[in-house]
């Protein structure tokens, strides 16, 4: 997304040589229209555009639940730190200065595209596994939620208007620097007790949280009640039982594959098994029961 013919021509040629299909927008509103019609894998955003600038366009993209996962890389001739910070605050994952180096651009795109695909894959896994997870902005605004999270909102009588207007103020409390993030937050609404637990920061402007139905035990609680595991070991075992690799589990839980492997070593000893398959069989027995 750039309004300079010279830059557009160079970018188009560079990307086509890398077998990338290019869709061009010359201003912010046009970019949003294209993104809503054909979801791109990655977006190159010029910071300065006529009408809606790149920063505001990026914020609009990140506020759209269906587009928020797309990595946005800013292209800018502005080298001052204030503009760079502004790009990250708007939701950008990276920036590259003009004149753009083609090889550097392709390399950065590949890294962020792979990361975005891994994150999207993990999110789809969370959806299919029925987890009550939500992702929020620094202001507590809902960015996305798994289907089960939406079902839980409905179950406790929380309507969409309340989610958009009242929920952010409550969730933003968890993100305050002085808030003890180990302490769950009890939502002050609904007809059944609902708790929110902070999990991790997954992007510069995105935080992952878990909804807990206090009237129903979670799968992790079921495993902990049946087996001598810590909460994190039970979480790792749960995802291993669902067929996830160490890397996928690490992405879901916000930790490294190496740390996941350490947890696996501990739970193997506790369960007296030698491999992940045997551990998964034990977990599935209790989850099915």
C-alpha positions, 0 to 999 in steps of 0.5 A: 500500500503505497502511493509512489509509482516508483516504489509500487513498480519496484515492489510489484516486480520484487514480489512477483519474482518471489512468486507473491500475488500482489494486490495494490491499494493507494489509500487506507479505505481502499486497503480496507475494502480489499482486505475485507474482500480477499484476506491477504497473508501479509500487508505492506503498509506505507505510513504516509498515505492520502486520506486515512494514513497507514497508522489509522488503517492498521488500527482498523485492520487490527480492530477487525476480528477477521483480519487481526491475525494478518501481519502488517509491515510498515514501509516508511521514509521516517526514521525517527523513533517516534514514528517507529513506535507509532507503527508498533502501537498501531499493531504493526509487527515490523517496519522497513525504511525506504528505499526498500531493499528487495531481499530484506523485504522478502526475508522479513515477509517470510518470517512474519508470514510463518509466525502468523500461520503458526499463530493462526494454526494454534488459534484454530486448534483452540477453536476446535478444542473448545477452549474458553479463550479471548484475546484483547487489546491494551484497552481491554477491547475484544480482538477475537474469541474462540467459539466456546468463549462466545457460547459461554458469554451467551450462557451467562447472559452477556449480550454483544452490546455489553461485551463491546461497551462494558467488558473492556473496562473490566478486562483493562484492569488486568493489564494495569502494571500494578495488577497481580496477573496471577489473580483471577478477575471476577466479571461483574455481570451475568447470571452465573459466576465467570472468571477471567485469568491472564495467560500471556502477551502474544503480540505487541498489542494483544493479550491472551486470557481465559474465561473460567466457568466457576460452575463447571470444572475445566479439563485441566482441573479434571486432570489435576484432580485425577493425577499428581500434576502441577497446573502447567504440567496438566496443561501440557498433557492436555495438549499432548493428548490432543495431538499437538507437537512441542512447538504447537503446545509452546505457541498455545501456552506462550512458552518455548518448546524446550520448556514444554519438553522439560514439563513432559519429562516431569510428567512422564516420571510422575505418570510412570510412562516412557513417552507422550503416547502413553501419557496421552492415553492416560489423560484421555481415559480421565477426560472421557470419563 
